[in-house]
Amino acid sequence: MEKQYVIGVDYGSDSARALVVDAASGATAGQAVCPYPRWSQGLYQDPAAGMFRQHPLDYLESLTACVTQALEQAGEDVRRHVAALAVDTTGSTPCPVDQSGTPLALLPGFEENPNAMFHLWKDHTAIDEAQQVTKTFSTWGGTDYTRYQGPYASEWFWAKILHTVSVDPQVRAAAYSWVEHCDWLPSLLSGETRPEKMYRSACAAGHKAYWHSAWKGLPDRRCLESLDPYLGQVWATYGEGPRPCSVNLGPITREWAERLGLPETTVITGSSFDAHAGAVGAGVQPGRLVLNIGTSAVDMLVLREDQVPKGNFSYACGAAENSILPGFIGVETSQAAYGDAYAWLKKLLLFPLTEMDYPADVIAPQQLKALRQAAEDRIFQVLEAEARKLPLKGAVTALDWFNGRRYPQVNEHARSALGGLHLGTGAAELYQALVIATAFGQRTILETLARENITVDRVIAVGGIAQKSAYVMQTLSDVLGCRIDVSQTAQACARGAAIYAAAGAGLYPDVMAAQEALCEGILRSYTPNREKAGDYQALYETYLSLAKWADPGMKCIL
């Protein structure tokens, strides 16, 4: 039997990456990473205003580049035997489209309008609108639409739409509907982009658009129209309902087959958000929690219907049907800042090198550039080495709420704080405090899940921090008091998308069977140092006290 291959394409915040996988052995045949050209130049973003938009051309150009480069690496024989392709994307990352499903930014007159582009997941321009959505969704006609996901976030579908059509009349008039990035790409590749007919991902629909079988679809049209009549139009054009990640959408269009150099028989399958694909790529199964640690942290696990708590547990996590593994309830909980907290300290410490100019007779420009690069490359290595030497008793206390708090008890207005500072506090003490704070944030999440009788038998970590920082991972294991297995896969999200492709093409009976064959193993494991448990418990109690001071309304863990 001839070998067959599948391609997973992962759209991250900064770049797209393609992974070509042997569909029988799971071996990587080729891979490539391509930054988004316009995004790399800093276009269409205003961090001070919380605005982060991405041009659809960035997605199309990076798709072409990374897939063709990965196939060139794999070779002609592999190219001829590609059976299927699937994508995952960031989310919620919606975009206004016309009646044909074309993003407005690809149409004349809208090419440079950020409101006509994809609104990246971390765009926070809709904070006020999110509060309006929460109030309306939680009190409409005796139905609490926030029951499964909790308070609405500014990063999500309806809030972003409401904000944009409120501030941009031209986009409001031209936008027939809105689509998520993870829905648009597979629909485009398979040839059906009309909003009423296109693929809609169960992941995006359940977690961000609040689709649920309990109310037989999206929140009631009248509920949405009470926020803005325009939302009723989006409701009416949403289509027949979401489908899981492994659905077969049909063969790739001739245009895209030629553009990517793929056989016209290549199957395009469904999709999901990147973190959910990463969970699949890392081997999520019932009882296994996958912790994706990057700039933020996302925890994912799956439950059978009979394992779902009966009450409202949305303060602890979000739950959606078919969102991670088809046939299960996908549970997602997260921290808004993880690596971002460390990056904040790095930026602070590098200020004299990155933000100050020096006379050429003091240091030559090329020497300054080299010094900056050396400092950036080594700073975490030195901080970790020094932090390891520090005692736990008397450590500085920090909160991990640099980007607000997602779980438990969502509060986008929450902010970090530091306690226990003194004149002897140095850079290593601050780094130690941030690492412990992010671990404590994770502990609060697991404790709230346990309170709802959601059990975790095994923790698998993925992401760059998990693979690169032994200090961060050992601290996390010590704080959680459990073993943490670090997945060997460096591209968990792209591998998860490849698994969707293999299942959707019928190469395996379902996603879980494809996982057994295509997931990679464990790189290393961390076990807790029980001797430190008492010191960490004392620090945790201080952390909770600081949390109570910073946000008196946070009652669920205090």
HELIX and SHEET records of a PDB file:
HELIX    1   1 PRO A   37  SER A   40  1                                   4    
HELIX    2   2 PRO A   47  ALA A   49  5                                   3    
HELIX    3   3 PRO A   56  ALA A   74  1                                  19    
HELIX    4   4 GLU A   76  ARG A   79  1                                   4    
HELIX    5   5 LEU A  104  LEU A  106  5                                   3    
HELIX    6   6 PRO A  114  ALA A  116  5                                   3    
HELIX    7   7 ILE A  127  THR A  139  1                                  13    
HELIX    8   8 PHE A  157  VAL A  167  1                                  11    
HELIX    9   9 PRO A  169  ALA A  174  1                                   6    
HELIX   10  10 HIS A  181  SER A  190  1                                  10    
HELIX   11  11 ALA A  202  HIS A  207  1                                   6    
HELIX   12  12 SER A  213  TRP A  215  5                                   3    
HELIX   13  13 ARG A  221  LEU A  227  1                                   7    
HELIX   14  14 PRO A  229  ALA A  236  1                                   8    
HELIX   15  15 ARG A  254  LEU A  260  1                                   7    
HELIX   16  16 ASP A  274  ALA A  282  1                                   9    
HELIX   17  17 GLU A  305  GLN A  307  5                                   3    
HELIX   18  18 GLY A  339  LEU A  349  1                                  11    
HELIX   19  19 PHE A  351  THR A  354  1                                   4    
HELIX   20  20 PRO A  365  ARG A  388  1                                  24    
HELIX   21  21 ALA A  427  ARG A  451  1                                  25    
HELIX   22  22 GLY A  464  LYS A  468  1                                   5    
HELIX   23  23 ALA A  470  LEU A  480  1                                  11    
HELIX   24  24 ALA A  492  GLY A  504  1                                  13    
HELIX   25  25 VAL A  511  LEU A  518  1                                   8    
HELIX   26  26 ARG A  530  LYS A  532  5                                   3    
HELIX   27  27 ALA A  533  ALA A  550  1                                  18    
SHEET    1   A 6 THR A  28  PRO A  35  0                                        
SHEET    2   A 6 SER A  15  ASP A  22 -1                                        
SHEET    3   A 6 TYR A   5  TYR A  11 -1                                        
SHEET    4   A 6 VAL A  82  THR A  89  1                                        
SHEET    5   A 6 VAL A 267  THR A 269  1                                        
SHEET    6   A 6 ASN A 248  PRO A 251 -1                                        
SHEET    1   B 5 THR A  28  PRO A  35  0                                        
SHEET    2   B 5 SER A  15  ASP A  22 -1                                        
SHEET    3   B 5 TYR A   5  TYR A  11 -1                                        
SHEET    4   B 5 VAL A  82  THR A  89  1                                        
SHEET    5   B 5 SER A 272  PHE A 273  1                                        
SHEET    1   C 3 GLN A  45  ASP A  46  0                                        
SHEET    2   C 3 MET A  51  GLN A  54 -1                                        
SHEET    3   C 3 PHE A 118  HIS A 119 -1                                        
SHEET    1   D 2 PRO A  94  VAL A  97  0                                        
SHEET    2   D 2 SER A 177  GLU A 180 -1                                        
SHEET    1   E 7 GLY A 318  GLU A 321  0                                        
SHEET    2   E 7 ILE A 329  GLN A 335 -1                                        
SHEET    3   E 7 ALA A 297  LEU A 303 -1                                        
SHEET    4   E 7 ARG A 288  ILE A 293 -1                                        
SHEET    5   E 7 ARG A 458  VAL A 462  1                                        
SHEET    6   E 7 ILE A 484  SER A 487  1                                        
SHEET    7   E 7 ILE A 522  TYR A 526 -1                                        
SHEET    1   F 2 THR A 397  ALA A 398  0                                        
SHEET    2   F 2 LEU A 418  GLY A 419 -1                                        
END                                                                             
